[in-house]
Amino acid sequence: MGYSLDSLCNLNSPTRRFKRVAKKAGFCYLRLHDLRYSIASLMLKNVTNPKVVQECLGHKSINRLWIGML
C-alpha cells in the first residue's frame, strides 16, 4: 500500500478536519489559526499580562504578539 508524501500530509490533517467541522457548524470561512488569535485577544481583553499571552502563543518576542494581533 503506497502513499505519496502529499496524501499523508493532507489526508486527515487537523486543518482539514477543523474546516469540515466549522462548515457543518455554519461558519463559511474560519481558519484554525483564527482561533489562536481569538483566544489571545480574549486573554488580553481580560487583562492577562501580555508576557503570559506571548508565552502561551510560543512567541520569542512580545513584538511578534502585536504583529500577529493586527
C-alpha distance (Angstrom), angle and dihedral (degrees) to the residues before:
residue distance angle dihedral
M1 . . .
G2 3.78 . .
Y3 3.77 126.1 .
S4 3.75 126.4 -173.2
L5 3.78 118.6 -128.7
D6 3.81 89.0 -115.2
S7 3.80 93.4 54.8
L8 3.80 92.2 47.3
C9 3.79 91.8 51.2
N10 3.80 95.2 47.2
L11 3.80 105.1 29.8
N12 3.80 99.1 95.7
S13 3.76 104.2 -7.9
P14 3.81 117.0 165.7
T15 3.79 88.8 -116.0
R16 3.80 92.7 55.8
R17 3.78 92.7 47.1
F18 3.79 90.7 47.2
K19 3.83 91.3 51.3
R20 3.81 90.7 52.8
V21 3.81 92.7 49.2
A22 3.81 93.0 44.9
K23 3.80 91.2 49.9
K24 3.82 91.7 50.0
A25 3.81 88.4 50.1
G26 3.81 90.5 55.0
F27 3.79 100.9 -101.9
C28 3.79 107.6 133.9
Y29 3.81 95.6 -168.2
L30 3.77 120.9 15.4
R31 3.78 123.8 138.7
L32 3.77 124.8 -153.6
H33 3.81 88.0 -125.3
D34 3.83 89.5 57.9
L35 3.80 89.0 66.0
R36 3.79 90.5 55.8
Y37 3.78 92.4 60.4
S38 3.80 93.5 38.3
I39 3.79 88.1 59.6
A40 3.81 91.0 46.6
S41 3.81 90.2 50.5
L42 3.79 91.4 51.1
M43 3.79 91.0 48.6
L44 3.81 91.1 52.1
K45 3.81 91.8 44.6
N46 3.79 88.6 54.8
V47 3.79 89.8 55.0
T48 3.77 96.7 -104.3
N49 3.78 110.8 165.2
P50 3.84 107.3 -96.6
K51 3.81 88.7 -132.7
V52 3.82 89.5 60.9
V53 3.82 90.9 49.3
Q54 3.81 89.6 48.8
E55 3.80 91.0 53.2
C56 3.82 92.8 46.0
L57 3.80 90.1 54.3
G58 3.80 91.2 45.8
H59 3.79 95.2 -122.3
K60 3.79 116.9 155.7
S61 3.78 92.6 -151.5
I62 3.79 131.9 42.5
N63 3.81 86.3 -138.4
R64 3.81 89.8 65.4
L65 3.81 88.8 57.0
W66 3.78 92.3 57.4
I67 3.81 93.4 44.3
G68 3.80 89.9 53.3
M69 3.78 92.4 48.3
L70 3.81 94.6 55.8
